[in-house]
Amino acid sequence: MSLLTIDNAACKGCGICIQACPVSIISMSDDKTPFVSAEKEKRCVLCGHCESICPDSALKHNHLPEMAPIRREKLKEVTPDNIAEYFRSRRSIRAFLPKKVEKETLEEVIDIVRYAPTGVNRQMNRWVVVSDSQTIRQLGEGVIAWMKAMIPVNPELAKRLNFAGLVAAFERGNDVICRNAPHLVIGYTETAYSTGAKDNTIAASHLELLLPAFGLGGCWAGYLMVALQFSPDLKKVIGLNDSYTVHSALMVGYPKYRYFKTPQRKEAQVNWM
Ligand SMILES: Cc1cc2nc3c(=O)[nH]c(=O)nc-3n(C[C@H](O)[C@H](O)[C@H](O)COP(=O)(O)O)c2cc1C
């Protein structure tokens, strides 16, 4: 079966699908019908832009499942003002209610994140959701053990990231690593996947931004993320071997407190050219 099916009665030959294709494999036939030649088909990245941009529903991509129509009425409330308020009011949440989030809610958030951009549309992001409190504790302790081991090995890094202070705080009972979060969402990809770090960081950032819409909050668990990148033993705790690399780690839960003000941030540094 060819890559595209064109409904000739509906197609006006506008060529928008040709312009939208990121890999430029769609051509226009002499009779004004878009087509992909057999030798170009394998370059398709399955992004679906050709079908989803067609204003006349005249194009069907035969290697993709049925597409859901965009519900424009839902987007009416996404005004620049509303979304700016939403983005600016996002805060890193470090104090959580002692309550687990329903699995369905976490599933829903992770499901939305599938729509984040990925290099060449490869969609290779994977996630580990840790909800077992003992495992979360084990990971926190593992990070501390890794930091202790790193202090003599890489004193410069240890000093820059204040490992000694973090170890002391943790040993005093202050969970500065996972903040007693009820869940950890850890993002990873296959190690061999070249755009894994960027794809997964973008997706994790989408995930963090989505949380407030679900009444949730989160915070990057940077120390955990770095320790998981450097310590194969710690990576084993979440069931991963060398074939996989961790790129993100978020603490997630219901926020214990609300914020009432937005702290100022540095001016944007932009070179306008
Ligand atoms: C890559 C990265 C790693 C981070 N790691 C931690 C962390 O380990 N622990 C923590 O409490 N906050 C961590 N944060 C949160 C930052 O401290 C926070 O984003 C910053 O202070 C600004 O606050 P805001 O997110 O509320 O605007 C991290 C943020 C990023 C982007």
PDBQT file of the ligand as one rigid body, heavy atoms in Angstrom, charges set to zero:
ROOT
HETATM    1  C1  LIG A 301      18.315  20.227  36.211  1.00  0.00    +0.000 C 
HETATM    2  C2  LIG A 301      17.695  20.649  37.520  1.00  0.00    +0.000 A 
HETATM    3  C3  LIG A 301      18.028  19.978  38.682  1.00  0.00    +0.000 A 
HETATM    4  C4  LIG A 301      17.438  20.342  39.880  1.00  0.00    +0.000 A 
HETATM    5  N1  LIG A 301      17.709  19.604  40.991  1.00  0.00    +0.000 NA
HETATM    6  C5  LIG A 301      17.102  19.900  42.152  1.00  0.00    +0.000 A 
HETATM    7  C6  LIG A 301      17.312  19.079  43.308  1.00  0.00    +0.000 A 
HETATM    8  O1  LIG A 301      18.040  18.082  43.284  1.00  0.00    +0.000 OA
HETATM    9  N2  LIG A 301      16.696  19.421  44.455  1.00  0.00    +0.000 N 
HETATM   10  C7  LIG A 301      15.874  20.517  44.540  1.00  0.00    +0.000 A 
HETATM   11  O2  LIG A 301      15.337  20.774  45.604  1.00  0.00    +0.000 OA
HETATM   12  N3  LIG A 301      15.641  21.311  43.453  1.00  0.00    +0.000 NA
HETATM   13  C8  LIG A 301      16.213  21.019  42.257  1.00  0.00    +0.000 A 
HETATM   14  N4  LIG A 301      15.956  21.777  41.138  1.00  0.00    +0.000 N 
HETATM   15  C9  LIG A 301      15.012  22.891  41.208  1.00  0.00    +0.000 C 
HETATM   16  C10 LIG A 301      15.685  24.267  41.138  1.00  0.00    +0.000 C 
HETATM   17  O3  LIG A 301      16.359  24.513  42.340  1.00  0.00    +0.000 OA
HETATM   18  C11 LIG A 301      14.589  25.303  40.860  1.00  0.00    +0.000 C 
HETATM   19  O4  LIG A 301      14.082  25.105  39.565  1.00  0.00    +0.000 OA
HETATM   20  C12 LIG A 301      15.071  26.737  40.974  1.00  0.00    +0.000 C 
HETATM   21  O5  LIG A 301      15.484  27.032  42.294  1.00  0.00    +0.000 OA
HETATM   22  C13 LIG A 301      13.995  27.748  40.581  1.00  0.00    +0.000 C 
HETATM   23  O6  LIG A 301      12.800  27.572  41.331  1.00  0.00    +0.000 OA
HETATM   24  P1  LIG A 301      11.419  27.342  40.584  1.00  0.00    +0.000 P 
HETATM   25  O7  LIG A 301      11.547  26.056  39.798  1.00  0.00    +0.000 OA
HETATM   26  O8  LIG A 301      10.384  27.221  41.662  1.00  0.00    +0.000 OA
HETATM   27  O9  LIG A 301      11.185  28.515  39.694  1.00  0.00    +0.000 OA
HETATM   28  C14 LIG A 301      16.531  21.440  39.935  1.00  0.00    +0.000 A 
HETATM   29  C15 LIG A 301      16.200  22.097  38.735  1.00  0.00    +0.000 A 
HETATM   30  C16 LIG A 301      16.756  21.704  37.552  1.00  0.00    +0.000 A 
HETATM   31  C17 LIG A 301      16.339  22.398  36.277  1.00  0.00    +0.000 C 
ENDROOT
TORSDOF 0
